[in-house]
Amino acid sequence: MGYSVALIILYDFEKKFLLQHRSQNAKVLPGYWAFFGGEIKRGETPEKAVRREAFEELNYRIRSPELVIEQDFTEGDVFGHIYVYIEALNQDRSSLRLKEGQGWGWYNQKQMQGLKMTERDKQIISFIVCYLEEQKELGKVKINEKAILREKT
């Protein structure tokens, strides 16, 4: 079976990334920690799909997603094409709503080592950490610290 997916990786100024803890009854990777997003529907562009998925799964409206990875993938007997977008969180975390999965959390790269994740997803995070560091050095990272700091306790 082959299909295309679009994923969004939200990050904050501490280089923490928002991950979804997939439900135990998920069709793909049950119980794993993964990124938000999903299958691209017929007639949909990858960017439209990632915007739709972010709203459906998180109540989050993406402002300017940046496509950083596009590649083929294989996971068991499933293969397809993946589009990975990133964006600095552009609103207060308390406005996010988990609408899919059994949980979620913000993790840095080191904290992710203890999570049940695919090796591919860990490699994606490694790439994004390096990419964001390069962008920071070039003065191009867009991070809204005020939106991140105001959290509901």
C-alpha positions, 0 to 999 in steps of 0.5 A, spaced: 500 500 500 502 506 498 500 513 500 502 520 501 502 524 508 504 531 510 506 532 517 507 538 521 512 539 527 511 545 531 517 547 535 518 552 541 524 557 543 527 551 547 527 547 541 522 542 544 517 539 539 510 537 540 509 530 539 503 526 539 502 519 543 498 515 538 492 511 540 493 503 541 488 502 536 491 506 530 492 503 524 499 505 523 504 505 529 499 504 535 502 506 541 508 510 538 510 517 539 510 521 532 508 527 529 501 530 527 499 530 520 496 525 516 494 522 509 494 527 503 487 527 500 485 526 493 486 533 489 489 536 496 496 539 495 501 537 501 500 544 504 493 544 504 493 537 507 498 539 513 494 545 514 487 541 515 490 536 519 493 541 524 486 544 525 483 537 525 488 534 530 490 540 534 485 546 533 491 550 530 492 554 524 498 554 521 501 561 518 507 559 514 509 552 514 516 551 511 517 544 507 524 542 510 523 534 508 520 531 502 522 523 501 519 516 500 518 512 506 517 505 508 514 502 514 513 495 515 509 493 509 507 500 508 510 505 503 509 512 501 511 519 500 512 524 506 512 531 506 515 534 513 513 541 515 515 545 521 513 552 524 514 555 530 508 555 535 505 562 533 500 562 539 499 560 546 499 553 548 493 553 552 489 554 545 491 547 542 486 542 543 488 534 542 483 531 538 487 525 536 491 520 539 492 518 547 496 524 549 501 529 547 507 533 549 513 537 548 520 534 548 527 536 546 531 531 542 535 528 548 528 527 552 525 523 545 531 518 546 526 514 551 520 515 547 517 509 543 519 512 536 521 510 529 528 511 527 526 515 521 522 520 526 528 520 530 533 522 524 528 527 522 528 531 529 536 530 528 535 534 521 531 539 524 535 541 530 541 542 525 537 545 520 534 550 526 541 551 528 543 553 522 537 558 521 539 561 527 546 562 525 543 566 519 538 570 523 532 566 520 529 563 525 522 565 527 520 564 534 515 567 538 517 567 545 511 570 548 506 565 545 510 560 548 511 562 555 504 564 557 501 557 558 495 554 562 498 551 568 
